[in-house]
């Protein structure tokens, strides 16, 4: 069984975007697919290990695929990574053909669904709607996203799994941007984490004060849309291909 799992992790994965129907009722978006499984963007939580019935059509001209899958990864409110557990020979051959031909045309491959190699972004914001809009936009850009509702939870998230970039709302009560950056940079292992601060006070004095901590960007919270924020993240981390 271990060898089979390793083989799945080595399979090529194709970035895609098409509709997936989960359990006959929940409409979601496929983000990528391999012969062994797929990542699906959905705000509905499905616990790791749960089994789902998926129906999807990879592209026009292909017959619908109706398959049972098991949830292997869960990013709450964002996406699930699933492995197929009941593909018949015809569906397997069709998905393989679709992935192989698409990869030859685009050249954009990644590791299989068993290994999440996406760049990770932590969003720390006290507003659930603000977090949701930002994370949905970033997720659709190919980033893995985790969230925190205050500075304390943000540090716990950093310790649990080092992110590539942190988006921190410096207007949150209890911890401003300067204090957060001082605490973050006081540990050597966190010195290279990229940081974007969202602030209602973007003035030269504020920028100069925070520049010494290695802040990568300070953006005005009121006028920075989720799209502009995602563009800044891609500018700093690079696009996911």
N, C-alpha and C positions, 0 to 999 in steps of 0.2 A: 504493500500500500504506500509505503514511503517513497518508493521509486516512482509510482504513478503520480504522486503529488509533485515530485520534483520535475517530472516531464511537463506537467501542466504549467509550472512556473516558467518553463523555457519557451512556451508557445508564443508566437507573435500576436500582438494585440493591435487592432486598428481603431483609430479615432473615428467616431461616427456620430450621427445625430438622426435618430428615427424614433417613432413612437413604440412604446411597449405597453401592453395591457397586462396588469398584474392581478391574478386571481379573478379575472373576468370583470373587474370593477374599477380599479385604480389606473389611470392613464399616467405614464411616466415617459422620460426621455432616456434612450440609450446614449451613453457617452463613449464607450468603446466596446469592442467585441473580439473574442478569440475563439478558437475551436473549443476551448474548455469552459468559457463563461463570458460574463460581461459586467460592466459597471453601469448602474442605472441611477439617474438623477430623480429623486423623489423625496418629498417632505414627510411621507408616511413612514413611521418607524417599524421596521421588521427586525426582530431580534436575531442575533447571530445563531445559526443552526436551524432556523425555521425554513420550511419548504414552501415554495411558491409555484404557481402555474403561470407561465409567461407565454404570451402570444405576440409575435412581431414579424414584420416583413422587412428584411435587411435593405432592399431597394426595389424599385418598380421592376416588374418582370419576374420576380422571385415569388414562389408560393409562400404563404404564411407558415411560420414555424410555431408549433405548439409544444412546449417543453416544460418539464418539471426542473426546478433549480433549488439549490440550497444557499442561504445567505452565509457568506464567508467573512465579509467585512461590513461594518456599519459605521457611517459617519452621520450621527443623529441629525435629522432635519435636512440632510444634504443628499446623501447617496448610499447605495448598497453595492457591494461587490458579490456576485453570485457565481457559483459553478454549476454547470449543467449536469444533471444526473439521470436523464432519460432520453437523450437524443437517439433517434433511430439512424440507420446507416444513410438514408437518403438526406435527412436534415444535416447530418454531420458532413457529408460530401458537399452539400450546397453552401454551408457556412464556410467550409475550407476554401471552396472555389471563390466565394465572395471576398474573403479576407486576402487570399493570395493575389487575386487579380487587382484588388484595390491597392494593396501594398506595392505592387509592381508599378502602378500608375502614380502613386503619391510618394512612396518611399518613406512614409511616416509610420514606423513601427516602434513598439515598446515591449517590455516584458509582459508575460501573461497575467491573467487576472489574479493569480495567487500571490503576486508581489506588487504592492502599491508603491510605485516609484515617483508619484507626483510630488511636486514641490508643495510644502505645507505652509499655510498661512494661518496665523492666530488673530482673531478679531476680538478685541476687548472693548466693549461698549455697553453701557447700562441700558440702552434702548433695544428691546427685542426686535421691533420692526426694522431698526437701522441695521442690526446684525443680520437679520434675515435677507434684506435686500442686497447687502454687500456680499454675503456668502453665496447666495444664489448666482449672482453675476460672476463671482470668482470661480465657482464650481463649473459653470458652463464654459469658462476659459481653460478648464483642465486642471485647476488647483485643488488640492485637498484642503479643507477648511475646518478648523476647530474654533470654539468660541468661549468667551469668558465675560461675565457681567460686571466684574470689578477688578481692581488691581491685584488683590489677593488671589483670586481665582486665576488670573493671568499668569502669575508666577508659578502656581501649582501646575498649570498646563505646560509651561515651559519646562519645568522639572520632569514632568511625566513623559514628554516627547519633544525634543528641541525643534521648534519651527524654523523655517527658512526666513520668514518675515513676520513681524508683528505690526498690526494696525491698532493703535492705542488712542482712545478718546481722552485727551488730556483735560476735558471738562468734567469728568466723573468726580463725584464727591469722594473725599478721603484720600485721593492720590492724584496729584497733577503730573504733567509730563516730565518736569524736572526731577521730581522724586522718583518716578518710575525709572527713568533713564539712569539715575545714580545707582539705584538698587540693581538694575539689570547689568550695568557695566562693572559692578563691584566684583563680579565673578568672572574669572578668565574664560570659562567654558561658554559664556554667553556674550563674549566681547565681539563676536563676528555676526551675531544675528542682525539682520536688516530691520529697520524700524521706520514706520510711517506714523507720524503723529497727526491726529485730527484735532484742530484747535479753533476756538472762536476768537482767538487773539493772535493773529498772524501779523506781527509787527517786527521791524528790524531788530528791536531790542530783544524780543522773545526768541527770534531766530538765532541771534548771536549767542544767547545764553545756552541754548540747547545744542548748538553746533559742536561744542566741545565734547559732547557725549557720542558723537558719531551718528546723529539722526540722518536718515537718508532722505526724508522729505517731511515738510510740515504743510498740511493742506487745510484750507478753511472749511470747517465742518458744514456750514450752512449752504455753501455753494458747490461742494464737491459731490457730484452724482455718483451712484454706484459704477456707472460706466467709466467715468473719469478716474475713479479710484482703481478700478481694474486695470486701466491703461497705465497708471503709475506703477502698479505692482508688476505688470509685464515689463515695463521699462527697467525696473530694478532687478528683477529675477530672470527676465527673459521669458519668451513665450514657450508654452508647452507644445511640443510638436508630436 
